């Protein structure tokens, strides 16, 4: 009976840990949405909210990290449980970095607002990128919640699309700067935001890859999409 109680308590601790990761993921998703809205509307209050929420994201990372350390020390997890705890540590690192990228975008919005320019940058070049990275992160977190790696390849393919859209935006912005040097400052700001969005996509892909390791014990990092497809299709 004591052993059964201990196992139930252990399972509850792991579930609580996963719940905190999803809480952190939800907060980071909200940061992305608000940061981009702050940028489009040049809303300083929304930009400040994103920056303030970054402290909450950081605090959650520290708390979850400590919880993982305590579980390893007290429970000495093995096999699938150990993989889960290890990947949770990696997942929260990527989530924290996504929060950092969202904060960079919010700071750009704040800077443009504070300078009260006559001409403000437009961000049409990155709208498709934004849609993709939000979908990637949502899919990766859903896979984490369900312990389902079936969408990992789809996330990896979307990351390739984001990379290509970033390169296309960069080429377009370079053309603008060459044709009219007056656009250099604004174009660099758009490029800075585009790079932050591209990095968010990279982190979302990482999270999706960690799910594969949690579920199947297979490390698909630094592999091609084709190799990843073969690994995830195997039972």
Phi and psi in degrees as a GROMACS rama.xvg file:
@    title "Ramachandran Plot"
@    xaxis  label "Phi"
@    yaxis  label "Psi"
@TYPE xy
-62.3506  -40.5339  UNK-2
-63.7078  -42.7995  UNK-3
-62.5902  -41.645  UNK-4
-61.6836  -41.8006  UNK-5
-62.6145  -43.5278  UNK-6
-63.7671  -41.1316  UNK-7
-64.3645  -39.5303  UNK-8
-65.5952  -40.5835  UNK-9
-62.572  -46.39  UNK-10
-60.5496  -38.9377  UNK-11
-65.0177  -37.6167  UNK-12
-65.0069  -41.8576  UNK-13
-65.9967  -40.2404  UNK-14
-65.365  -40.4374  UNK-15
-63.6366  -37.0169  UNK-16
-64.2509  -46.3781  UNK-17
-63.7572  -36.1171  UNK-18
-61.7221  -39.9386  UNK-19
-66.7148  -36.9342  UNK-20
-62.993  -43.107  UNK-21
-68.1619  -32.8704  UNK-22
-62.754  -44.5882  UNK-23
-63.5902  -40.8809  UNK-24
-62.9421  -41.0984  UNK-25
-63.2544  -38.8183  UNK-26
-66.5018  -39.6742  UNK-27
-67.9783  -40.8465  UNK-28
-57.9146  -43.048  UNK-29
-63.8337  -37.2145  UNK-30
-59.3616  -44.6435  UNK-31
-61.1537  -48.7174  UNK-32
-59.0178  -47.7003  UNK-33
-69.5973  -36.9644  UNK-34
-62.8063  -43.4499  UNK-35
-72.8399  -33.5024  UNK-36
-66.8898  -40.4567  UNK-37
-60.8407  -36.3955  UNK-38
-70.6807  -45.6094  UNK-39
-67.2709  -41.8619  UNK-40
-92.691  -6.3418  UNK-41
48.9235  55.2755  UNK-42
-98.8499  106.151  UNK-43
-67.2968  -31.873  UNK-44
-67.1317  -40.5736  UNK-45
-67.5165  -38.8756  UNK-46
-61.2306  -41.7611  UNK-47
-65.8965  -35.6857  UNK-48
-63.838  -40.6037  UNK-49
-61.0236  -45.0475  UNK-50
-66.0327  -37.905  UNK-51
-66.8673  -38.9756  UNK-52
-66.8385  -21.1232  UNK-53
-62.0352  -32.5048  UNK-54
-66.4674  -36.5067  UNK-55
-66.7643  -40.8541  UNK-56
-62.2059  -45.2694  UNK-57
-62.176  -40.6425  UNK-58
-64.772  -39.3801  UNK-59
-65.2331  -39.5147  UNK-60
-59.2325  -46.3328  UNK-61
-62.1884  -44.5934  UNK-62
-63.0324  -46.4741  UNK-63
-65.9157  -39.3155  UNK-64
-58.8868  -44.1732  UNK-65
-64.9226  -41.1406  UNK-66
-60.8644  -41.1634  UNK-67
-62.6578  -43.0989  UNK-68
-61.7476  -41.274  UNK-69
-66.0577  -40.633  UNK-70
-64.6118  -42.3728  UNK-71
-62.77  -42.9857  UNK-72
-68.7937  -42.0809  UNK-73
-87.3007  -39.7773  UNK-74
-98.4171  -20.5954  UNK-75
47.7658  60.4492  UNK-76
-63.0388  152.302  UNK-77
-129.743  168.64  UNK-78
47.7995  -124.97  UNK-79
-61.823  -37.0356  UNK-80
-65.7826  -40.0119  UNK-81
-66.1247  -41.6646  UNK-82
-60.0276  -41.4951  UNK-83
-62.0671  -47.1989  UNK-84
-62.6384  -42.9992  UNK-85
-61.0857  -43.03  UNK-86
-73.9486  -27.3056  UNK-87
-63.7113  -42.2991  UNK-88
-59.3263  -42.5465  UNK-89
-70.1247  -39.4948  UNK-90
-61.9094  -44.2619  UNK-91
-68.9393  -27.2972  UNK-92
-65.0234  -44.3909  UNK-93
-67.047  -38.5228  UNK-94
-63.219  -41.0961  UNK-95
-62.4934  -38.0687  UNK-96
-71.721  -33.2726  UNK-97
-62.3057  -43.0457  UNK-98
-58.471  -39.3134  UNK-99
-62.3436  -41.9536  UNK-100
-65.9805  -40.1904  UNK-101
-62.6486  -38.0219  UNK-102
-65.8398  -37.5679  UNK-103
-59.632  -42.7235  UNK-104
-64.0952  -42.0378  UNK-105
-62.8986  -39.8109  UNK-106
-64.3986  -36.2927  UNK-107
-62.8639  -43.6109  UNK-108
-60.7175  -43.355  UNK-109
-62.2475  -42.8285  UNK-110
-63.3972  -45.0973  UNK-111
-63.7713  -41.1865  UNK-112
-63.5042  -46.9148  UNK-113
-61.7723  -32.9448  UNK-114
-80.0295  -13.9994  UNK-115
46.8898  56.113  UNK-116
-77.2299  156.292  UNK-117
-72.1669  -42.2142  UNK-118
-110.854  125.876  UNK-119
-115.085  147.085  UNK-120
-66.1059  147.734  UNK-121
-105.776  149.107  UNK-122
-118.297  33.903  UNK-123
-61.8794  -31.8438  UNK-124
-65.1987  -19.471  UNK-125
-113.869  4.22572  UNK-126
-62.3399  -41.7563  UNK-127
-65.9442  -36.8012  UNK-128
-61.0493  -43.1274  UNK-129
-60.6123  -46.0588  UNK-130
-59.0558  -43.9164  UNK-131
-66.1618  -46.6882  UNK-132
-68.1004  -33.5572  UNK-133
-64.7781  -41.671  UNK-134
-66.6418  -39.481  UNK-135
-60.6837  -46.8892  UNK-136
-65.45  -42.9375  UNK-137
-60.8172  -43.0003  UNK-138
-65.7169  -42.2408  UNK-139
-63.8982  -42.4899  UNK-140
-69.0845  -34.7712  UNK-141
-64.9386  -40.5411  UNK-142
-62.4528  -39.4648  UNK-143
-63.619  -44.1792  UNK-144
-63.7579  -38.3273  UNK-145
-95.3972  -4.95307  UNK-146
52.2243  51.9535  UNK-147
-125.838  116.213  UNK-148
-98.3786  11.401  UNK-149
-67.7906  -21.5749  UNK-150
-100.347  5.90094  UNK-151
-61.2752  -43.0288  UNK-152
-63.3976  -39.9605  UNK-153
-61.2043  -40.8128  UNK-154
-64.201  -41.9404  UNK-155
-62.8017  -39.8088  UNK-156
-67.8766  -37.4728  UNK-157
-64.4261  -35.3887  UNK-158
-63.5101  -37.3385  UNK-159
-62.9904  -39.3848  UNK-160
-64.0195  -42.455  UNK-161
-61.266  -43.3492  UNK-162
-60.5052  -42.2876  UNK-163
-67.6295  -39.2073  UNK-164
-66.402  -35.0182  UNK-165
-64.765  -45.2412  UNK-166
-62.4909  -39.4301  UNK-167
-65.4966  -42.0125  UNK-168
-63.2842  -40.3031  UNK-169
-63.5097  -42.7868  UNK-170
-62.2852  -42.1431  UNK-171
-65.0439  -42.7753  UNK-172
-67.3783  -37.0168  UNK-173
-63.2028  -40.1356  UNK-174
-60.6096  -45.4143  UNK-175
-56.9272  -45.9851  UNK-176
-66.4691  -36.6293  UNK-177
-70.5975  -36.9252  UNK-178
-75.5712  -33.3198  UNK-179
-145.059  99.463  UNK-180
-57.5455  -19.4216  UNK-181
-67.2751  -17.9319  UNK-182
-89.1033  -0.621389  UNK-183
-59.1291  -49.9892  UNK-184
-60.1088  -47.9329  UNK-185
-66.0127  -40.1661  UNK-186
-64.8184  -37.9711  UNK-187
-65.1505  -35.152  UNK-188
-66.7347  -42.3988  UNK-189
-62.6052  -40.9079  UNK-190
-64.1106  -39.3115  UNK-191
-60.8936  -43.8564  UNK-192
-67.7653  -41.8496  UNK-193
-60.3997  -39.5667  UNK-194
-66.1886  -38.8174  UNK-195
-62.1364  -41.3261  UNK-196
-66.7646  -40.712  UNK-197
-61.4486  -38.0157  UNK-198
-69.2609  -35.0859  UNK-199
-59.937  -41.256  UNK-200
-60.7301  -41.3818  UNK-201
-60.6531  -43.5039  UNK-202
-68.3968  -37.6186  UNK-203
-63.3627  -40.0443  UNK-204
-62.8069  -41.4799  UNK-205
-56.8614  -45.0317  UNK-206
-61.9474  -41.8125  UNK-207
-62.2298  -37.6411  UNK-208
-68.1883  -34.8198  UNK-209
-63.4089  -32.4931  UNK-210
-61.9848  -39.2021  UNK-211
-60.3397  -42.6342  UNK-212
-66.5175  -40.1284  UNK-213
-62.6785  -42.613  UNK-214
-79.622  -43.327  UNK-215
-118.46  -4.97975  UNK-216
70.7732  20.6166  UNK-217
-110.636  129.507  UNK-218
-91.5932  109.1  UNK-219
-104.442  10.6629  UNK-220
-65.8721  146.609  UNK-221
61.5974  24.6433  UNK-222
-110.973  162.784  UNK-223
-72.3738  163.138  UNK-224
-62.7056  -35.158  UNK-225
-65.2306  -44.1595  UNK-226
-63.1822  -40.8573  UNK-227
-61.8331  -40.375  UNK-228
-62.1646  -40.9379  UNK-229
-65.3188  -41.9311  UNK-230
-66.3515  -43.5253  UNK-231
-76.1334  -20.4019  UNK-232
-81.0052  -15.6707  UNK-233
-81.8879  140.038  UNK-234
